[in-house]
Amino acid sequence: MAAAGARSPGAPKGTAARARRPPWARLPPLLVLLAAAAAGPGPGGAALYRAGEDAVWVLDSGSVRAATANSSAAWLVQFYSSWCGHCIGYAPTWRALAGDVRDWAAAIRVAALDCAEKSNHEVCQAYNIHFYPSFRYFRAFTKDFTTGENFKGSDRELQMVRQAMIDFLQNHTDANRPPACPALDPIRPSDVLSLIDNHEGYYVAILFESNSSYVGREVILDLSPYENIAVKRALDSDPAFLEKLGISSIPSCYLIYPNGSHGLINIAKPLRSFFSSYLKSLPDVRKKSLALPEKPSKEENSEVVVWREFDRSKLYTADLESGLHYLLRVELAAHRTLAGAELKTLKDFVTIVAKLFPGRPPVRKLLEMLQEWLASLPLDRVPYNAVLDLVNNKMRISGVFLTNQIKWVGCQGSRPELRGYTCSLWKLFHTLTVQAGTHPDALDDTGFEDDPQAVLQTIRRYLLTFFGCKECGEHFEEMAKESMDSVKTPDQAILWLWKKHNLVNSRLAGHLSEDPRFPKVAWPTPDLCPTCHEELRGLDSWDEDQVLLFLKRHYGSDNLVHTYAAALGGTGEAEEREGGRANPERPGGHGAQSLRQPGALPPTPRPSEGSRPGLAGPEGRREAEAEAAAPFLGMGFSSLDMSLCVLLYVASATFLMVMFFFFRVRSRRWKVRHRHPSV
């Protein structure tokens, strides 16, 4: 019998009334209505799950049989109707489940099929779907057509369904077990001793737990797509053996290292998310699907990548300054001339960065100089080369500096094309929101004071106008349209950006742009912020108050270190001061998206030495004149200096005009006085 939910058209009367009400049927009506509004109309409208956006595998009449027949993975498919109130109310749980077990996809996949779609009517009849939602299991390597096995549990909370998925995997025979599904049965104490005595050159983690616990099996499946580590589970049936290993509570994790050393690991909370996060963060543990070539030839990769050891709990000046270098010298270079809305966006963005950037004094001075120059510039059209001249400090003003090379530290990737610039942008954006929240007076007299959305809206316009990945900017714009207007306080702005960053990470998990050494996971991870994580009904959830405190600490001035930062003399040599920090008195302080890092850095554009080809006619001449004049308008001077210069210019011109007319009138009088009458 199909799993009972809302009654489908054509089902016998009274059947649904006799069915037991599932947990989501008890949701408040308002929540169901809101979910329905978000999901859109039923038949012929938007479905509850969207391919490419949700972790749910979206099936239809043309794909369900091909997906489930003779598959190397098992499937759990929800047959639903987009008009069904029960289905609408349960959709957030199903999406959360799919995201929670994303790493299990090679062994078992979470899918959905909308029976309300006209094209799916026949296939839902073929699978004997009478009630919505109905849940069916499909075993791996099933050759003959089958309607699947019904989910028999009455409780469909996320944790219960996840555990039922594990039971279903264990019910496979050896002949049809998914190849990617590791052994889930517990090992004996003798097997544990054998693993300790005969280490295999990779990590082996052993989860000790009770017979009724699912933590060990969940962690085994979480780590299944990762290499250089194997996870086993053992039971607590032998107290003497546990005492011998030093295990006093369960669940506990005993780790055997590649070099043969072993011992109990210290985990802040004995929860699945904490165990999995710790094991994934071990050195050389990375996803198998994106494994790097073992021995690339010199022809394939002639660039020598120098790895820099770093502390994930710190924010590095080198990342922020390298990102600013690329932004100002490379990304802006795509815009030969800045005018209108583009110029306004640049002015606002530079103002925000200049007022809130927590870096070293020479870099801050350069940003302030650029901001004042843009603000006082009398031109409504600025050539990019004028901006570049200032960034490159062509006037040789002392105490002004920005590195001209890239040196990623916390943003370095396992390959040159991974992470890097996009990572540094996210760090910069988080830093700006945090500094605006902790130092609101920094934006006084800028036009942004008392506006909690100021930083977010400026970032939004910058990405849409200047960011090289157009698709990424459009994705951010979509997120901004959905919910940015709900931000009413600086703290909400900090959390809004954090939530959207995690949303982008979730969407890009498994994408080709994901670095296998740094998987895109929800951040901060439990090892960085244990208090940020809670477990509610089996699902890892956030304590947002603790997240806010963590973000303010992580992106604050006191957490910014100058290790590896370019020497201020401009030589590009790293500072050797380990743990060097930013000035705490400075207001301010501070990970895919389709956010993709640019490849090799192109040569830095140089200012033109003469007339530029293609600048013909009056417009071209005016632009060339502006380009020649702009570098000298306000270079290195404050707004007060510029005002005094203008005042002096006006006074001098007035004086010269008065003197001109004075001598002109005097000359005429002299001529009249000495003119002789004609004879």
ZISUL-V482703 format. One record per run of one state. SS is the DSSP state (H for helix, E for strand, - for the rest). FROM is the first residue (numbers start at 1). TO is the last residue. Records with the same first field share a line. If there is no record, write none. Layout:
SS: FROM-TO  FROM-TO
This chain:
-: 1-5  8-14  19-22  27-28  40-56  60-63  69-73  81-84  101-101  105-107  115-117  127-130  133-133  139-148  151-157  171-186  188-188  198-202  210-214  223-225  228-228  236-238  246-251  257-261  265-271  281-285  288-314  335-336  357-360  377-380  392-420  439-439  444-453  466-469  487-489  509-514  516-517  519-529  537-538  543-543  555-556  562-565  567-573  575-580  582-616  631-638  674-679
E: 6-7  57-59  74-80  108-114  131-132  134-138  149-150  187-187  203-209  226-227  229-235  252-256  262-264  286-287  315-316  337-339  381-383  515-515  518-518  533-536  539-542  560-561  566-566  574-574  581-581
H: 15-18  23-26  29-39  64-68  85-100  102-104  118-126  158-170  189-197  215-222  239-245  272-280  317-334  340-356  361-376  384-391  421-438  440-443  454-465  470-486  490-508  530-532  544-554  557-559  617-630  639-673
